[in-house]
């Protein structure tokens, strides 16, 4: 339940400071997570980025003011965090489909986004195939790229990275190196927020023991406990749906917390279902 409570506290903070400048780092402190993990969990639970949620709520409140009175557009722009009336009007039209001035007309319709309320989804009707692994320390070898995770920018870059690795032959080369504890190719997200603000590394790698291969990078994971889930629905939607169920159903109903090591997405070939490996620790 801790994730649910943490995200709800962060929403409370956002709502109480909507008219003030705020950063993701400030909001994440109220969820007791790094900015990287906070944005990831927030997005999985709500289907929207933190920045987009703030934009939607501010523009909803601005529309309410226009529907109820006759404020100056300049005043509204400054009040809701926009430098100019033009930038405010552009964002306003993108959300509501009409201009601020058109909102004042009788019968105008706007797109309203209400305050989010996070609820636990403990349906339990669909089984989640998983098992717990006690794993000794292991290493991976592969290629990595750094991405910004602001507004989900990494979600655009990562698929391009996989495509480039496929066409360049890097994917086959990495797969051929596998001699470690987990068969297959790995997709690994590593938080770099302590090194460079709002940055993460994404790895295409495989478990590997030996000398560092030329042209590739290596990373070692400490001994840890992992929960391993199998993706049982067609890709790529299946893995996203499973992530949502892990966050919204499995963690709230089990006595484990995230251990905040990097997670692994494991691709074992067409004959086997992909897996998600998440580092865990006891919450009791």
C-alpha positions in Angstrom: 0.0 0.0 0.0 3.0 2.3 0.4 3.2 3.3 -3.2 -0.5 4.1 -3.3 -0.2 6.3 -0.2 3.0 7.9 -1.5 1.5 8.9 -4.9 -1.6 10.2 -3.2 0.5 12.4 -1.0 2.3 13.7 -4.0 -1.0 14.6 -5.7 -2.1 16.4 -2.5 1.1 18.4 -2.7 0.5 19.2 -6.4 -3.0 20.4 -5.8 -2.0 22.6 -2.8 0.7 24.3 -5.0 -0.9 24.5 -8.4 -0.4 28.2 -8.5 3.2 28.1 -7.6 6.3 27.0 -9.5 7.2 23.4 -8.6 9.7 20.8 -9.8 9.4 17.0 -10.1 12.2 16.7 -7.6 10.2 18.7 -5.0 7.1 16.6 -5.7 9.0 13.3 -5.5 10.3 14.1 -2.0 6.7 13.8 -0.8 6.6 10.3 -2.3 10.0 9.4 -0.7 11.3 8.3 -4.1 13.9 9.5 -6.5 12.5 11.7 -9.3 13.2 8.9 -11.8 11.2 6.2 -9.9 8.5 8.7 -8.9 7.8 9.7 -12.5 7.8 6.0 -13.6 5.4 4.9 -10.9 3.2 8.0 -11.3 2.9 7.3 -15.1 2.1 3.6 -14.6 -0.6 4.4 -12.1 -2.2 7.3 -13.9 -1.4 6.9 -17.6 -0.1 10.5 -17.6 3.2 12.2 -16.9 3.6 14.5 -13.9 4.1 17.6 -16.0 1.0 16.8 -18.1 -1.1 16.3 -15.0 -0.1 19.7 -13.7 -0.8 21.3 -17.1 -4.2 19.7 -17.4 -5.2 20.7 -13.9 -4.0 24.3 -14.3 -5.8 24.7 -17.6 -8.9 23.2 -16.1 -8.9 25.8 -13.3 -8.3 28.5 -15.9 -11.3 27.4 -17.9 -13.5 27.4 -14.8 -12.5 31.1 -14.2 -13.4 32.0 -17.7 -16.7 30.3 -17.5 -17.6 32.0 -14.2 -16.3 35.5 -14.8 -14.4 37.9 -17.1 -10.7 37.8 -16.1 -8.0 39.3 -18.3 -6.1 36.7 -20.4 -2.8 38.2 -19.4 -3.7 37.8 -15.7 -4.7 34.2 -16.2 -1.6 33.4 -18.2 0.7 34.7 -15.4 -1.5 33.1 -12.7 -1.2 29.6 -14.2 2.5 29.7 -15.0 2.7 31.0 -18.6 5.1 33.8 -19.6 2.9 35.2 -22.3 -0.8 35.3 -23.3 0.3 33.6 -26.6 1.8 30.6 -24.9 -1.1 30.3 -22.6 -3.6 30.5 -25.5 -1.7 27.8 -27.4 -1.7 25.4 -24.5 -5.4 26.3 -23.7 -6.5 25.5 -27.2 -4.6 22.3 -27.3 -6.5 21.0 -24.2 -9.9 22.6 -24.7 -10.2 22.8 -28.5 -11.2 26.5 -28.3 -9.4 29.8 -27.4 -9.7 31.5 -24.0 -11.8 34.2 -25.5 -14.2 31.7 -27.1 -14.8 30.1 -23.7 -16.7 33.2 -22.6 -19.4 32.6 -25.3 -22.6 31.0 -24.2 -22.7 27.3 -24.5 -18.9 26.9 -24.8 -17.6 23.4 -23.9 -14.3 22.7 -22.3 -12.2 19.7 -21.4 -12.1 19.3 -17.7 -9.6 17.1 -15.8 -10.5 16.5 -12.2 -8.2 15.9 -9.3 -6.8 12.4 -9.4 -7.6 9.9 -6.7 -5.4 6.8 -6.6 -7.2 3.6 -5.8 -5.9 0.0 -5.3 -7.0 -2.3 -8.1 -7.2 -5.6 -6.2 -9.5 -7.5 -8.6 -7.5 -10.7 -8.4 -9.6 -12.4 -11.1 -6.7 -12.8 -13.5 -3.7 -14.7 -12.2 -0.2 -13.2 -12.3 2.3 -15.9 -13.1 5.4 -15.2 -11.1 8.1 -16.7 -8.8 10.7 -15.4 -6.3 14.4 -15.8 -7.1 17.3 -15.4 -4.6 20.1 -14.4 -6.9 23.8 -14.0 -6.2 25.6 -11.0 -7.7 25.9 -11.0 -11.5 27.2 -8.8 -14.3 25.8 -7.7 -17.7 27.5 -6.6 -20.9 26.0 -4.5 -23.6 25.4 -1.0 -25.1 23.9 2.0 -23.3 22.5 5.4 -24.1 21.6 8.3 -21.9 18.1 9.8 -22.1 16.1 12.5 -20.4 13.0 11.2 -18.6 11.3 14.6 -18.6 7.8 14.3 -20.1 8.6 10.7 -21.0 11.3 11.6 -23.6 13.0 8.3 -23.0 9.9 6.4 -24.2 10.6 7.8 -27.7 14.3 7.2 -27.7 14.4 3.6 -26.4 12.5 2.0 -29.3 14.8 3.8 -31.7 17.8 2.4 -29.8 16.5 -1.2 -30.2 15.9 -0.6 -33.9 19.4 0.7 -34.4 20.9 -2.3 -32.4 18.9 -4.7 -34.6 20.0 -3.2 -37.9 23.7 -2.7 -36.9 24.1 -6.3 -35.7 24.8 -5.2 -32.1 21.7 -7.1 -30.9 23.0 -10.4 -32.3 26.5 -9.8 -31.0 25.3 -9.1 -27.5 23.0 -12.1 -27.5 25.8 -14.4 -28.5 27.8 -13.3 -25.4 25.3 -14.7 -23.0 26.9 -17.0 -20.5 25.4 -15.8 -17.3 22.5 -16.6 -15.0 19.7 -15.1 -17.1 19.3 -16.3 -20.7 18.3 -13.8 -23.4 18.6 -10.1 -24.1 17.9 -7.6 -21.3 16.4 -4.1 -21.4 17.6 -2.2 -18.3 16.7 1.3 -17.0 19.4 2.8 -14.7 18.6 6.0 -12.8 21.4 8.6 -13.3 19.7 11.4 -11.4 22.5 11.6 -8.8 25.0 12.2 -11.6 23.1 14.3 -14.0 19.7 15.9 -13.3 16.7 14.1 -14.9 18.8 11.6 -16.8 18.7 7.8 -17.1 20.7 5.2 -18.9 19.1 2.5 -20.9 21.0 -0.7 -21.6 20.5 -3.4 -24.2 22.6 -6.2 -22.6 22.9 -9.8 -21.6 24.2 -11.5 -18.5 27.9 -12.2 -19.0 30.9 -13.3 -17.0 34.4 -12.7 -18.3 36.7 -9.9 -19.6 34.9 -6.8 -20.7 34.1 -7.2 -24.4 35.6 -4.6 -26.8 33.3 -1.8 -27.5 30.7 -2.8 -24.9 30.1 -1.6 -21.3 29.6 -3.8 -18.2 27.5 -3.4 -15.0 27.4 -5.5 -11.9 24.3 -6.1 -9.8 24.6 -7.0 -6.1 23.1 -10.1 -4.6 19.4 -9.6 -4.3 15.9 -11.1 -4.1 13.8 -10.7 -7.3 10.2 -11.3 -8.2 9.9 -12.6 -11.8 6.8 -12.2 -13.8 6.0 -13.8 -17.2 4.3 -11.7 -19.9 1.4 -13.8 -21.0 -0.3 -11.5 -23.5 0.8 -10.4 -26.9 3.6 -7.8 -27.1 4.1 -4.9 -26.9 0.8 -4.1 -25.2 1.2 -7.2 -22.9 4.3 -5.9 -21.2 2.8 -2.5 -20.5 -0.4 -4.0 -19.2 1.6 -6.3 -16.9 3.7 -3.4 -15.5 0.4 -1.6 -14.6 -0.9 -4.7 -12.8 2.4 -5.2 -10.9 2.2 -1.6 -9.6 -1.5 -1.4 -9.1 -2.3 -5.0 -7.9 0.7 -7.1 -7.0 2.8 -4.7 -4.8 -0.3 -3.4 -2.8 -1.3 -7.0 -1.9 2.1 -8.5 -1.1 4.5 -8.1 1.7 7.4 -6.7 -0.4 8.7 -3.4 -1.4 10.8 -2.4 -4.4 14.5 -2.6 -3.5 15.3 0.3 -6.0 17.9 -1.5 -8.0 17.4 -1.4 -11.8 14.6 -3.6 -13.1 15.1 -6.0 -16.0 12.9 -6.8 -19.0 14.1 -10.2 -20.3 13.6 -11.2 -23.9 14.3 -14.9 -24.3 13.4 -15.5 -28.0 10.2 -16.3 -29.8 9.8 -19.7 -28.1 9.6 -18.2 -24.6 7.5 -15.4 -23.0 9.3 -12.2 -22.0 9.9 -11.7 -18.3 10.0 -8.8 -15.9 12.5 -9.0 -13.1 12.0 -6.6 -10.2 14.4 -6.4 -7.2 12.4 -6.6 -3.9 12.8 -6.6 -0.1 10.5 -7.5 2.7 8.2 -4.7 3.9 7.7 -6.1 7.4 
